Amino acid sequence: MTPDGAGEDRAAAVRQRVAAAARQAGRPPDAVRVLAVAKGHPLEAVRALYDLGFRDFGENRVQEARGKYGAPGAQPAWIQDIRLHLIGHLQSNKVKLARDYFQLIQSVDRINLAAALQADSGAPRPIMVEVNAGREPQKHGLWPDAVRPFMEALGQYPGVRVVGLMAVLPRVGRRELEGVMAEARRTFLAVREEEWPWAPCETLSMGMSEDFEMAIRHGSTEVRIGTALFGPRPLPAQA
C-alpha cells in the first residue's frame, strides 16, 4: 500500500463495488466476504489492509506464507488475528506446513489430501473443495460433475468438514463466463441440498478482481481480490 492514500482508495472502491453488486443480487453487502489475495505482496501491504479492517487473506504458496508471516506462536498479535486461506495447489509434502500456517485450505481436490489434512483431535478441520469450473485440463481442481461423488466420499474422514467450494474460472468471453458461473452455482446448490453432516458447504468462493461483480450476481458468497486491493505486484529485484 502506498503512503499517498491510493491503498485506502482501492479498499473503499472494492467495498463499494461489492456492496452494490450484492444489493443488485438481492442480498445484504455483508453476505459477501472479501478475501484479500496477498500473493507477491509484502507483509507491510497486508498490515495496511488489516488496519483498514480486513481480516481474511489468501496466499497461493505455502513457502511464501512461511517466509512472510513468521513462525506460528512467535507472530505479532495482529498476524495472529488474521485468517489465512490457502488458495493455491497444495503438494502432499507441504501438508504439515499448511496445517501450521493456514486456518482454511480451499484447494482440496484429492482424497489423499483430505485424509492428510484431518484434525488430530477436537473439532474437524474446515476445508473447501476446489472446482475447475471451466474444465481446463491444465488446471487443478475437480470438474463440476465430479464434485458430488467426491464430497460424498469425504464422509469417511471425520477429521475434516467441508465448508464450501472454491471455483476456479477460465479466461473466456463474458457470455461463456456467465454460463460457467451459472453451472458453478448449480453445483454448489446441489451439494448443499444433500445436507451431508460433514459438508455444510456455506461458502461459494468465486470471482476475482476482473469479474467479481458478475460472480456476486451468480451467487458467490466470497470473492478473491488481489490487484483491485493491493495494486500491481511489485516487480522482482534485478540481479
Sequence and secondary structure as in RCSB ss.txt:
>XXXX:A:sequence
MTPDGAGEDRAAAVRQRVAAAARQAGRPPDAVRVLAVAKGHPLEAVRALYDLGFRDFGENRVQEARGKYGAPGAQ
PAWIQDIRLHLIGHLQSNKVKLARDYFQLIQSVDRINLAAALQADSGAPRPIMVEVNAGREPQKHGLWPDAVRPF
MEALGQYPGVRVVGLMAVLPRVGRRELEGVMAEARRTFLAVREEEWPWAPCETLSMGMSEDFEMAIRHGSTEVRI
GTALFGPRPLPAQA
>XXXX:A:secstr
  TTTHHHHHHHHHHHHHHHHHHHTTS GGGSEEEEE TT  HHHHHHHHHTT  EEEES HHHHHHHH  TTSS
 HHHHTSEEEE S   GGGHHHHHHH SEEEEE  HHHHHHH  SSSS EEEEEEEETT  TTS SB HHHHHHH
HHHGGG TTEEEEEEEEE     HHHHHHHHHHHHHHHHHHHHH  TT    EEE   TTTHHHHHHTT SEEEE
SHHHH S       
